[in-house]
Amino acid sequence: MNIDRLRTYQTRKYPMSLQFAFCIALVLLTSLLCYTANQFISYRLVSLILLISVSLLAMLFESLPVLIAAILSALIWNFFFIPPIMTFHIEHAEDLVMFILYFIIASVNAVLSFKIRREEKKAREKEEREHTIKLYNTLLNSLSHELRTPISAIIGAVDHLKEQGDKIDPAIRMILLTEIDKAGIRLHRQVENLLSMSRLESGMLKPSSDWCDMNDLIHTLIPKLENDGQHIVQFEAREDCPLFKLDAGLVEQVLYNILHNAIQYTPPNTSIQIELNAQNNLCQIIISDNGEGFLPEFIDKSFEKFYRLPNTKTGGSGLGLSIARGFTEAMGGTIHLENIPSGGARFTLRIPAETSYLSNLKMNKPEILVIDDEAQIRKLLEISLESNGYKVWQAETGKEGIIMAANHPPELILLDIGLPDKSEHEVLKELRTWYNRSIIMLSVLNGESDIVSALDNGATDYLTKPFRTAELLARIRSAIRRNQTLDQSPKMVCGDIELDIVAHTVTKDREIIKLTSTEFNLLALFIKNEGARAHPSIYLERDLGRRSPVGNTILAGVCRHTAQKNRKQSQSTSTHHHRKRRGLSIYLML
């Protein structure tokens, strides 16, 4: 490793101007030091010192700057050190011969050093090409097996399903579909590994930290493993562990790769233990097994790209542990592999992370409202979510969902498309008039315009069917974290006037005031923008979606009409009330 770094340093390309400056500066500095110590050293020894400095320069820079340095050092040695000094004249023939030899040796040294470095560079490039070709062949061999095998399984199963059609036995159909599912997951994992390695190689990987419950992450991860039933993965949750602020996606990938490697290459009936600890702002995860362990000479090589231990079974691309180390180091952590004396291997991950023991983030049981017209989907979501610690409410129609959300505001809403009574966009717009927590859309449509439209209408997230339960749970956790500081209410209050968005009613001093739809929307608009100084027509266009070239006249007319309908108050009282409630008053806003 040190030799490679030295060679890299030797062959580094500096600008020619910088090379000339450095070579001349070193010769002048060496000459100055020798001239200062001239009374202690002879001029012949000075020639050796200058020759050594030129040789060092020849190891680092191109031939032309070193050649200039050699000529300069020879002239300086002649002028300042060879008697008689302060002149280029040389009296003794012995000194003249030494000067000529010095010049020749320094020049030849510069040229030969450059040629040696150039040959070393060629040899190194050749070695790197051979290593690249070796990695390329290794990658092709790995991928040819890892990609062809699941593709063959998918094609074979699909062909059988197509040939048999409706005649196929349901049990056989389920087996074939299961095999297609497994093969698809295997293909997805290989593609993810290649993309992850590409991100590591390009330096584009930037961790994104957020609060994460590691107990929940590990529990969610274990069912994703392709366990053949012959390995036991054990994890005991640590309820005393805090929340960690780290990149949960990268941590999950690291753990998955290590656990998958353990399942893939340990003997049947091997027990795999996962242990979680918190140590001084460190998240420590220990994964150990009671298998055969690693040979000591192969422990360091286990994290190299495409490396496979000798005499291991086929399968795998040799990227899993390399990606695990890369992701861990990207988060500022370390990963250590060692053998257990009693048998097996132990991986220890230490990742720096902030911690929090806020109980309200971990102990509350969030409530989720599912709005979906399919009873089967609602039931499936209820089972999945309640088994993961959520309280689930169900609504079959958009109207029913809006009423339930108003009476009992949930932590999060899962909203399906294609409801029987209202479109999803109508439901979103109506909810967003007062509900400011997360709404996740569940849709079979995955077009860009569909996603953009849903997000523009108020959806927090968008999940396309079919989806994995683990992905849904991850998105729910992320959405709930965003809700921690939010609050919502279906009612808007300004002074003694209360406006109920859901019931579509307005009360003043607990007495109901009847308003038309336009009057209701205008009142809600002004309460929402209470105290703002913008022109009323701007609010009409922004919030009600309409332009008003004569906005003053319309608004004043609506206000007078509303005041006339309120028979229980005099005109003067109404006017006084308007003037007291800045933000409600049409006249003050005009």
N, C-alpha and C positions, 0 to 999 in steps of 0.2 A: 504493500500500500504506500509506504514512504517513497519507494523508488518511483512508482507511478506519479506521485505528486511532484517529485523533483523533476521528472522528465516533462511534466506538464508546465512546470515553472520555467524550465530551460527553453522550451520551444514557444513560449508565449510571444505573441507578435505585438511589439511596441511600435508606435509611430517612428519613422526614421529620424525625424527631428529630435525626438526624445532620446533615441539611442545615441545619436551623435553627442547630444548634450551630456548624457550620463558618462559616456566613455571619456570625453575630454575632461569632465569634472573629476573623475576618479584619478586620471593621470596627473592632473594638476595638484590634487590633494596629496597624492602619494609623493610627488616631487617636493611639495612644500614641507612635508614631514621629514623627508630625507635631508633636505637642505637645512632645516632647523637642527638636525642631529648630525650635521656634516663633520663636526669635530670628533665625533665618537665612532663613525663608520667610514670606511674607505669608499672611493668612488666605484671600485669594482663590486663591492657589496651592494651599492645603490643600483647597479645594472641588474643584479639578480632580483632585487625587490620590484623594480619597474617591470621586469620580464614576468614576474608572478602576477602582477596586477593586470597586464595585458592578457595573460593566459586565462585569468578569471573572467575577463570581459568576453573572451572568445567562447566561453561556455554558455554565455547568456544572450549574445546579440548577433546580428548579421555580420557578414565578413567585411563590408565596406567601412562601417563605423569602427570596427576593431582594427582594421588596417590603418585608418587615420590615427587611431590612438597609438599604434605601434610606431608610426613615423614621428608623431609628436613626442613620444617618450624618448626616442633615440636622439632627437634634436635637443630636448631638454637635458638629457644626460650629457651630451657633448658640450653644450653651452655653459651649464652651471656646475658640472662635476669633474669633467676630464681636464686636467691641467694642460695649458693655462686656461683658467675659467674666464667667463664673460667674453668668450670668443669661440668661433667655430673652428679655429686653427688647432690642429693636433700635431704636437712636436714629435712624439715617439711613435715609431712604426708599430710597436706592440699595441699601443692604445688605438692606433688606426685600424689594425686588424680586428681588435676586440669590438670596435664600434661597428665595423662592417658586419661581423658575425652576429652582433646583437640585432642589427636591423634585419638581417636575413632570418634569424631564428624567430624574432617576434612576428615577422610577416608570414613565415611558413606556419607558425603556430596558429595564427588567426585563420588562415585558409584551411588547414587540416582540421581544426576544431569545428569549423563550419561544415565541412564535408562529413565528418563523423556524426554530427547532430542530424544532418540531412538523411544519412543512411539509417540512423536510429528511428527517425520519424517514419521512413518508408517501412521499416520492419514492424513498427508499432501499428501503423495503418493496416498492414497486411494481417497482423494478429487480430486487430479489431474486426477486419472483414471476415476472417475465419470464424471469430466468435459470433458475429452477427449471423453468418450463414448457419452456424450450429444452432443458435437460438431460433432462427427461422424454420429450420428443419424440425426442431423439437416442437415448435408451436404448431406446425402443419400436422405432425404425427399425432399430437395431442388432440387437436381440433378435429382431425379426420375421424377419430374414434368418438370423441365427445359430442360431435354434431351429427355424424352419420347414424349413430346408434339410436338416439331419440327420434330423428327424422324417419328412420326406417320403421320404428315402432308406430309412429303416427300414421304413416302411409299405409302400413299393413292393416292397422285397425280400421282406418277409414275405408279402405277397399273392401274389407269384410262387411262392414256396416252397409255399404252401398250395394254389395252383391246380395246380401240376405234380405235387406229391406225390412218389411214388417214381419217376415217369417222368423226373424232371429229371436231367440229366447231372451226374455227380459234380464235374466241373471247374466247371460253372456254379454248382452248389450252394456250392462253396468260395468262389467269387468273391462271391456274394451274402452269405454269412456274413461274409466279410472286410469288405464294405461296411457291414454292420450293426455290426460291431465298431468300425470307424472312426467311424461316425455316433454310436455310443454314447459313445465317448471324447470326441468333439467336444461332445456335450451335457454330459457330465460336466465338461469344462473350463469351459464357460460358467457352469454352476451354481456351480462352485468359485470362479470369479472374482467372481460376485455375492455369494457368502457371504463371501469374503475382503474385499471392499470394505465390506460391512456391518460386519464386525468392526473394520475400520480406522475407519469413521465413528463407531461406538459407543464406541471407546476400550477395547474388551474384549480386545484382542490383547495377550497377555503371553507373551513368548518363554520357552521352556523349554530351557535349555542342557544339553548332554551332550557327551561326547567323540565326535568324528566324524573319520573319515578322508576328507578331501576328494577324494583321488584315487578312492576307491571310490564316493563320492557322484556324481561327475561321470561316471565310467564307467557307472554304473547309469542315470543320467539320459539319456544320449545315445540309447540305443535307444528311449526313450519318445517322442522327438520325431516329429512327423508329417512326416517328410522324404520328399519326392517323388522322391528319388534324383537330383535336379538340383542339390543343394547338398552341399558337402563340409564336415562338421564334424570338425575336427582337435583332438585333445588329447593331449599327451605327459605322462604321469604324472611327478610330481616325487617320487621316492622319498625325497629328503632333506627333504621337507616334514614338519613335525610333525603330531601330532593337534591339532585345534582344538576347544575347548569352546564350542559355539554351538548354536543351534536348527537342526538339520539339515533339518527339514521346511520352515521358512521359507526357508532358503538355497536348497533345491531348487526351491521355487516361484518364487523370484526369478530363478534361472538359467533355469528352464524358460520363463518369460514373455519374457525377453530373447532367448533362442535361438529361440523360436517366432516372435517379431516379426521377427527377422533372416531366418528361412526364408520367412516369409509375404510380406515386402515387398522383398526383394532380388532382382535378376535371376537367371535360371538360371545354373548353373555358378559361382555365387559360393562362395568359400571362407570358412568361418567358423572362426576360431582361438580357442581357450580357453587361457588361461595362468594358472597358479596360483603364488602367491608368499606367503612369510611375512615380515612386516616389523614388528619391535618390537611383538609382541603384537597384530598386525593380520593378518587373513586378507584378502589382496588377490587378486581375480579379475578378469582382463581379458578381455573378449569383443570381438573385432574382426572386421571383414569387409572385403572389397575391392569392395563394391558402389558405389552412387552417393552414399551418405552423406545427410546432412540439409541442407536449406537453413538458413543461419545464423539467419534470423529465426524459424524454427520449432523450434529446439533446445529452448528453455525450455518451449514449449507441449507438447512431446511427452509430458511426464509428467502432463498434466492429464487429469482424468476425461473419458471419452467423446470425447477429441479425436482426430481423424483428419487426417493430413496431406492437403493438397489433391492431387487427381489420383492418389490411390492406388487400387488395385484393391479391389473389394468383399470383404467378409469381415472379421470381427473386431468386437469391441464397443468398442474404445478404452479398455479397462480394464487391459490387460496391463502396460504400463510404469508406470501410476499405482500399481498394486498392488506392483510391484517396488520402487518408491521407498518406498511406505508400509511394506512389510515390512523393508526395509533400515534405514530410520530407526527403526523399532520396536526393532531390535537395537542401536541406537546407532551405526549405520554411515552411510556416505554413498555415493551413486551419482552418477557424473559422466559426461556424454555429450559427446563432441567428435568433430569430423571429422578424418580422417587426411589430411595434405597430399597423399599419393600417391593418395588415393581410398578411400572407405569410411568407416565410423563405428567408434568405439571407446567401449565402456562399461567404466568402471572402478569396481569395488565394493571398498570398504574397510570391514571389519567388525571391531570390537574382539573379541578372543577370547584366552583363556588357551591356552598351547601346552604340549605334552608330547612328548618324544622317547623315551618308554619303548619300547624295541624289542620287549619281550615282548607289548605290546598290538598290534603291527603285524605281527610276523614269524612268530608261531606259526601253524601250520595246524590250526585246530580240527577235531575229529572229531565227526561227527553220526551218531546212530543213527536210522534210519528203520524204524518198526514199522508195516507195512501189508501186508494180505493180497493186494493187487492188484499183480502183478508189473510191469504197465505203469506204474503210478504210481511204484513204487519206482525203476524204471529212469529215468523222466523226472526224478525228484527227484535221482537220482545224477548224471545228466548236468548238470543245472542247477547243482547245488551244487558239484560238483568243478570245473566251469568257472569258478567264482567263488572258488576257493582253499580249499575244504573237503574233508576226507576223510570219505567216506560208508561206513557199515556198514548192512547190511540184515537185517531179521528179518521172517519171514512170520507168526508167531504171537506171542501175548503171552508165553507161556512162553519161547520162543526169545529174544525181546527182553530179558526179565528176566535170563536167563543171560548173554547177551552183554554187557549193561550191567554185570553183576557182575564178569565176568572182565576186562572192559576198559572202565571207566567213561568214557563219552563226555562231550564238552563240552555237548552238548545232545541231547534226544530229540524226534523228531517222531512223534507217536502218532496213529494213525488210529482211527476208531470201527468197531464191528462186526467185531471180530476173531473168528476161528472157534472159538477155545478159551476165551477169557476176555473179559469185557466190559472196555471201556476204564476203567471206574471200578475194577474189581478190579486191573487192571494199575497204575493210578495209586496206589492205596492200598498195593500191595505194594512198588512202587518207592520211595514216600515214607517207608517205614520206614528207609531208609538213604541213598537218593539225594537230594541236596539242591540239585542244579543245575536248570537250566530244562527244562521239558517243554512243548512247544507242541502243542496238540490240532488235528488237521486233521479237519474234520467238514462234512457236507452239511447238518447241522441248524443253523439259525440262530435258534431260539427263545430267548427270554430265560431260560426255565427250564433249557434244555440248557446254555447258557453258564455260568449260575450254578452248576449242578451240577458241571460239569467243573472250574471254578475252586475250588469248595469242596473237591473231592476231591484237589486238589494240582496242577492244571495251572497253569503260569505264564502262558500266553497261549492265545488261542483264535482260530483262523483258519477262516473258512467257505469251503467250496468252491462254485464255482470261484474261484480267486484268481490274481492276477498274480504272476509270479516276482519282480518288483521288490519287491512288498509282503512276500512271504515272506522275501526276503533282508534287508529292513530290520528285520523282526521278529526274525530270527535274530541280526543284529548287535546289536540292543538287548538281547536275552536274554543273549548271550555277555558283553556289557559288565557285566551284573549278576552274572555268574559269577566275575569276576576275583578276588574275595577269598574264594570258597567252597572247601570241601574236602569230600570224601565218602569213605565206606568202607562196604562191605556187612557188616562185622564189628563187633561190640560187645565191648569188653574191660573186665573189672573184676577187677583182681588177676590171679590165675592161671586165671580162668574166661574162656573165649572163646566168644561166641555168634555163629554164622554165620546171618544172616537169610535168605540165598538158599538155602543147603544145608539149612537148618532143623535144624542140629546144635549141640550144646553139648559143649565139651571142657574138662576140668580137668587141668592138667599133661599136656596132649596126649593124654589118654584120653577117649574119647567117653562121655558120659552120656546114656542114653536117657530122654527125657521125652515125656509126652503133649503134644498140641497146646495144651491149657489151661496145663500147667506151663511149656511153652516161652514162651507169650505172657506169663505172669506174670513169668517170669525176665527177659525182654526189657524188660518194663514197669519192673521195679525197677532194672535196670541203667541204663535211660534216665533214671530219676529218682533216681539215686544221690545220697545226701546230703540229699534233700528231707525236710521234717518234716511234710508233710500226711498226713492219715489215709489208709490204704490203700484204703478204699472210694471215696475221691475219685478215685484213679487208675483203679480199675475202671470207674467211670462215665465218666470223661473219655476214657481211651485204649482201653478194650475195649468201650465202649458198653453196659455193663450195670450195674444197681444191685445193691448187696449189703447188705440190712438186717442180715445177720449176718456182716459182712465179716471180723471178727476170727476167728470160728470156722472159716470156709471157708479163709482164708489159712493159719491155723495147721495145719489138717488137711492142706492141700496140701504145706506145708513138711515135716510129719512123714512124709507118704507118700513124698516125694522122698528124704528122708534114709534111709528104710528100704530103698529100692531100691538105694542105693549100698552094696553089701555089703562093699566093700573098705575102708571106713572105719568106725571105731567111732563109737558115738553121741556119745561125749565129744569125739572129734576133729571130728565134724560140727558139734557145738554151738560148739566153740571157733572153727571156721572162720567160722561165721555171725557170731559176736561180733566177729571181726576185720574183716569186710568190711561196714562200715556202708553201708547202701543195698541190700545183698543180704539182710540179716538180717530175717526175718519177725518174730522175737521182739523185736529192737530197735525195729523200726518200730511194733509194737504197744505 
